[in-house]
């Protein structure tokens, strides 16, 4: 079912489970053209197909995230709210990557709850003073959305934790999912209040808002929309367990650009799209592109950075210098290993402590000299898992300290309280080694901060009495399961579950010579300082602009209900072929050529029986019996099958195996093309295909008279695709000097003779008509797959006829095509043919006056 806009997508998505009213439009509207207020209110109007771009607007970026980059406090005495920027928020820091004249608008929630009676005033104030648009979620909805679905279901799953039993993780709860959808809808409504859809770029952040792109894409088909995931994306084996997996994937695919920290996360996402949605992707000039209903969704792989200026300003504080001197004195003569982690089951704090215990057990010379300072940030989530992790951490730390403490020495120091930035920076600067031992983490910027703090600043050096040119060193032990690991090539990477290996890594870091430490530090500092948060934001926005540059070169249609909504993007000249339009041309012409594909055109691909229905046979006979018509079925199927199926159609022309065999009517003999009579290449190809079939479970070989086809539709999607690429390269190399071509199609690799194609069939038939003195004045060609594109191209571009005929090239399904027309499905094709048959003049006839020997034309 096609539609340009759906009025109540929320109602379709969540039924009556949550009675959330549409967000009131209290904020002032945005002017798209000076002096004209754009009518964007309500859901009755959709400008998705408008080709008019606004002008005169300042460049704007709309940043959408779960939380606004604001701090909020209420004065106890006056009860007034005070708001200020959260200088540590990446959302605020990324503004440095935009030009100075860019206006940035933030959409998100506040970290505090605002009374309903105050919300309008607060919203207006935040818009006026901070360019922020708050999303006030009702308390119950906020709890179910964030603490429920986000933190108890998405967050564990994306970190590879499955709720196998109720004691370890919460099972999927559809009520929480509906809350997630409702919250995303409210966020989308807020974006719609302020967006200028023709000019503004929207950048959505993180897993809290993964279906928000669907709501925006539905309202504005050409919205310029980017999404960045700050958490891991799990492998398909994990992700596929999510009951709403397709809805979330389709939500992300309604973006123009999707960003990930690492290639692994992007690879997992692409694998899910391939396995669950059947989508193909490829590298296009260095950028990974995923084709989705005529749109190309680009994939961005770039880890976020830190804000160098912000961190250096903290290092320059006098409080930082004072704290650093204090810490240096406290740990004088000792080697400090630093850990900074949230109290989270995925941070691996207990594994880190076990490794320290093993380090002290195996290296008695380090006892009394090595100290692990573990700063524990407050937990972001709730639940017994977090409490269990905390209890285990304290238990192991107590055991280590009871065993190895002496005099004023304590090997493990847990700092479990809010630690100000200046104090953290002091610990970073004094630590000889920093260890991040998370078992799974999206990015983790702790190593980056550690490197910058070890580098220091000129002012910090001055306060410490340290020379500016003194060598700087740093050592990192990082888990191979965190997002920053690939970018830190000088770090010692570890498997956090391997306690012995982590202990060995810490020992190597502590005992490495200073020159090696210095080289590693310099390499890391060059990368961290050049790939900061501004670089990340600027790079992402440049790619988003590139991904959206063709928005107004195509027409858009909205399809699908609820969260299955997607936009089909096609060329401007592409339109549906109506029966009235083609019948009108059909009636006023006298020499007609009609070319029809078989599978997917006159018979549905999903049909179990591939035998043509009586309805199809009847309409084909009616068309063939009109003396003005030549009708051909052009198929990749073998001639035996086609002969059996169409035995009742005496005047129907058949082209089998993409035109290698051709028969003008039932009384004619099958004639084979002599473009490539040499079939010796089959002896080379078949053993190779057999080799790949044996190695690829679920694949098989189809042997045709003129071709060999390797099918991998029933194989594992990733492995089958990988094997198909390898087979393609293998065959191309061995057939370089043979009269055969290798092509890759949907789940197939085919080898066929050179020069044979459906386009060649159309060209031969049309040329035969011209040579017989009957040049066509009406050409209709209908097909559904890649091989039919050759026919479309032939009848539109390559056929030279004395007078221009009425040409109708039509594909089945709304998708990118060389055809100028489309029909939705096979039933539409049959209806069209019935319309033509009803306008025909059926009389018994023969093709003799049209037919010229097939062999004489080649």
C-alpha positions, 0 to 999 in steps of 0.5 A: 500500500502506497501513501505519501503520509500517514497521519497517526503513525504512532497509533499504528505503531503502539495501538492504545497501550499508551495514551500520549497526545500529540506534542502541542506546537507552542514554539514559534514557526520557522520561516522557510522564505523571508516573509512567508511562514511555511505551512508545516503544521499538522499531518495533512500536508506532505512536501516530500515531493516539492522541488522548491528549495528555500533560500536566504536561510542561515545554515542550521544543524539540528542535533537530536539526543536523549539528553540536552547538553545542559545542567539544570538546578532549582533555587530552593528559596526562590523555586526558580530554575537556573540553566547552564551549558554542560561543558563536558557534553560531546553534543556541545563540543561538536559545535567546534567542527561547524563553521562559525556562522552555523546555527545549532539547535538541540532537541532532547530531554532535561536531566530533571523533571519539570512540572507540567505548569512550568513546561511552556515557560521553560521551553520558551526560555531554553529556546531563546537563551540556548537554542534548545528544544526540550522534550518533556516526557511524562514520568511513567513514559520516561521510566519505561523508555529510558530505564526500561527499554533502553537500559534493560533491553537494548543496552545489554543486548548491544553489549552481547548480554542475552536474557537467557534466564529471568535472573540475568537480564529482563525478557522482552516486554512489548509495553516497554517497546511501545514506550520506546516508540512513543518517546521517539515520536515525541522527539520527532514532533519536537524536531518538526516544530523547528525544522526547515526541511529543505535546508536543515541537516538533522543529526540523531545520536545513539541507541535511544532514538533508533526509530526516530528517523522513520517518523521524520522520513515519513513527514519529510521524504527528503529530510537530510538525516544522519545517525551516529551510534555511540554504542557497539552494534552486536553481531547478527547472531545476537541482534537477531534475537530481538523481536523488533529487529526489523523495525529498528533496522528499517528505522536506521535505514531511513537515515541518509548516513549512519555512523559507527566507531569501528568497522566491526560495528558497521560490519555487524550492522551490514550483516544484519541488513543482508541476513534479515532484510536481504539488502546488498552493499558495496564500496563506492569510491571509498564509501560503503553504500547500501542500496535501499529502495532506490536510495543509497544509505552511506556508512561512516566509520570514524571514532569520536575524539575528545575536546583538546581545549577543554581538557587542556584548560582543566590541566591549566587550573591551579587546583589541578597543579596542587592536586598533582603535587599532592598525588605525586607525594602520596605515591612517591617511589611507587608505580601507579596504574590507573583505571577510570570506569563506570560501575557497570557489569561491562567495564570489567573492573573485577577482571582488572582486579584479578589481573592485579592480584595475579601480577602481585602473586607472580612478581614478588619484586612489585609487591609494595611498589605497584598501586592500582588507583581505580576511580569508580564513576556512578552507575548510569543504570539500576538493577541487581546486576550493577549491585552484584558487580559492585559487591564483587569489586569490593570483595576482591579489592579487600582480599588483595589489600588484606594479603599485600598491604604493609606499613603505609602501602595499599595495592588497591585504592578504590575511589568510589565517589564523584571525582571532579575533573581536576582531580581525575586529570591529576591522577591521569598525569601521574599514572605510568600506565592506564588500563581499560579492561572493559569486556564490551564498550562502544568507544571509551575516551579514557585512554585519549584523556590519559594521553593528553594529561601525560603530555601536559601543558606549558602552564602545568609544566611551569607550575610543576617546575618541569622543562617543556622539552622533557620527554613524555611517556605513557603506556596503555593496556586496552581491551580489544573489545572497546571502540578506541582499541583500533585507533591506538596502535601503540597500546598493548591490546588484551583479552580482558577474560584472560587474567594471565595475559592482562597481568603480563601486559601490565608487567610489560607496560611497567617494565618497558624502557623509557625510549619505547614508552616515549615513541608509543606516547608520541604516536598516540598523541599525534593521533588524539590531538589531530582526531579530536571531536571537532574533526569527527563532527566536521567529517561526519557532516561533510559525508552527510552533505555528500549523502544528501546531494541527490535528494532533489534529482529524484521523485519520492514515494512513501510506502509501508505502514507503521514502523515499516515505512520507507521511501522509494526514490526514483528518477523524475521521469519514472511513473506508473503505466496506466491502462488508458495511456497505453491502450490509447497508443495501442489503438492508433498503431498497426505494427506492434511488438510486445516483449514480456519477461516470464518469472516475476512478470506474468508469473509471480516470483513467490508462486510455488507453481511456475506454470502459467495460469489459464488467465495468462494463457487466454490473454496471450492468445488474444494478443497473439491472434491480433494480426497487428501484433508480434508477442514474445516471451523472453525468459532465462528458462530452458526451451523445454519448459517454455515449450511445454507451458505455452503449447496452447499459444500457437502464435506466441514467440519464445526466447529461451535462455536469455535469447540463445534459443528463439522460436517465432511460433509453435510451428517454427523450429527452435533456432540457436544463436551462432554468435558463440557456437563454441561451448568448450568453456563449459568444461572449464567452468563446471568443475570450478562451480562444482568445487564451490558447491561442495565448499558452500552448503546450500548452493547448487548448479543449474546446467542449461544448454547455453549457460551454467548458473551457480545459485547460493540463495539457500546458503548462509547469506554472508558466506554465500555472498563471499563465495560468489565474489570469489567465484566471479573473480576465479571464473573471470581469470580463467575465462579471459580468453574464452567466448564467454562472460561471467555475470553476477545477479541476485543470489547467482553467478552465471556464465553464458556465451558472449553477445547473448542477452535479452536486449539482443533478442529485442534488437533482432526481432525489431530488425526482422520487422524492419527488414520485412517492410513492417517497422514497428510503430508500437513497442511494449517491453515489461520485465522485473529483473536485471536481465530485462534492463538490456531489453529496456536499453535496446528499445529506448536507445540502440534500435534505429528505426525509420520512424519513431514508434510509441515506446513503453519500457516498463519494470515491475516494482518501484525500483531504479530502472532504465525503464520509464514506467512501472507496474506494482506487481504481476497482477497489474501486468495481467490487467494491463495485458487484458486491457490491450487484449480487449482493444485487439482485433483477434483474427486467425493469422500466420506470422509468415509475412513478418518472419525472416529466417532467424539464422539469416539475420545473425 
